[in-house]
Structure formats: structure tokens, C-alpha cells
Amino acid sequence: MKLHASLPVQKCFPHPQIKMDPETDAHLRIGFIGAGNMAFGIAKGIISGNIPKNIPMSADLEIGIAGTNSNVELVCGSDIVFVAVKPHLVREVLNGISPYITDRHIVVSVAAGVTLETLQELLPENTSVIRLMPNLPCIVQEGALLFTRGSCAKPADGALLRSLLQHCGLVEEGPEAWLDIHTGLSGSGVAFVYLFAEALAEGAIKMGMPSSLAHTIASQTVLGAGRVLRDSGKHPAQLRSEVCTPGGTTIYGLHTLEQGGVRASTMSAVESATERARQLGQKSTTRK
């Protein structure tokens, strides 16, 4: 399997080739247009899987990905193309590579808010298109990724993508309407968790703990709580009740959080982020 990355933008002629199973064919070629955090995290997860290690090193990405400045060259040399640029660049990028997209390609967009309708409009008819929403923890293979298939993407294409991304974290498939919610819940939600971790540490600092230790313990607390929540399968409310004892420290702290409206504020934050993702999607659909 060969991975390479391109910066957003020579001519070559694509050759027919069937889509391959990454578990059985090591010659599957994967390209990334864009080299930001999401591309880095996804590529790192793919590389950590069961693939050959003779991938050329790149001084730019430092994870064994060969770089190129030509999107066309990248497309002509890839079977799966990840479009990982900012949403406002998607139209320009797809217009540039569209003449070189063939039936052998799977195009995976990770651009927030850019709908399948827009992607399919910009690419050749019958192109296999998948829209994927990852989040930042992909860079440590603990991401939460949700994808939806376009009208011409087969179940086998989704299964191939799921297999490639299995080392990036949790990978689920759902309807496109869920992707904006996923953005608010998990894409933006990462920042909400960071804010809470920061506040935890600052509370400890206020009470006299050294800053570095407070932040270390806060991060471990978030990590440990998350793993218990994921691995136990219990509802958060049940786990919360198991920590509380009558008249104890936790119930007093929770009372203060409820007085501050933490639950309502968090729900509103997810709602606001989701609505913003929908607005971006509407802009991408109407912009011609």
C-alpha cells in the first residue's frame, strides 16, 4: 500500500484498475489532497495497520508519506483520494481533478459542511463519493469517525473505508443528516472537553495545587473517565451516581455545576455547533 499527500495544486493519463481489498492487496494506493491535522491523523491510523513499511519518508509529514505539489499527479496515482482541504477550497480542488477521476476511484471528502450533493455535482457522473467526518483524536488513533455514502458508492466501498480506518478509532456509518450533528457532538465536542479539563485544572490551582501537576491530573481524569464510560457500556448518569455518596464531596460539586447551568450550556453548545455546520452546508450547496 502506498500513501502520498498533495498540497492544494502536469498532466497524466489515468489507467483502469479495480478497487482492492486492503487486507489482501498491498498495492492499494491512497492519496491525500491537503496535509492538515485531519489528513495527518487519518494517514497515521492507516499506516499503523497491517501494511508494508517500505513507504518513502516525507520530510514534510514525517510519517512515511511521499509529498507532491500536483493534485492531478496524486489522483492519477491513487485508488482512494481523501479531499482534506478547507471547505471553501473544495470547489476549486474538485474542479481541477474532476477530468482525471475514473470509475476506479473512491473520493472521500472530510471537508466540514460540504454536502454529498455538492461533491457529486462537482465530480463526474457515477463517481463513488463518501463523506467522512473525523475528529482531532484521530492523531492518536482514538478518533470518532462517521461516514455516509453517496448515491453511487457501493456497500463494498464503505466496507473498504471502514477497514482502512479501523486503527483511527471508532468508525460508524449513518445518514448524511447525522454528520452535522456529529460535527457538533464530536468534532467541536473535543474542544468542549478541553475547556472542561482546563477548568478542572484551574480549580485545583485556585485551591493551591501546582499548575503542571493540576493539568496532568486533569488530563488523566478525563482520559480515565472516558475509558470507563466507553468500556463499561453504562449510561453516564449511572456512572455519575456510582461516584456520589450521600453528603459527600461529589454531590456538593455537582450541585454547584448544576447551579452554573453546565448541562444546559453543553447541550446548547452542541446545538450551536451543529447549526453552524448546517449553515456551512447550505453555503456549499448554493455557491455556484
Disulfide bonds with the S-S distance in Angstrom:
Cys12-Cys76 2.19
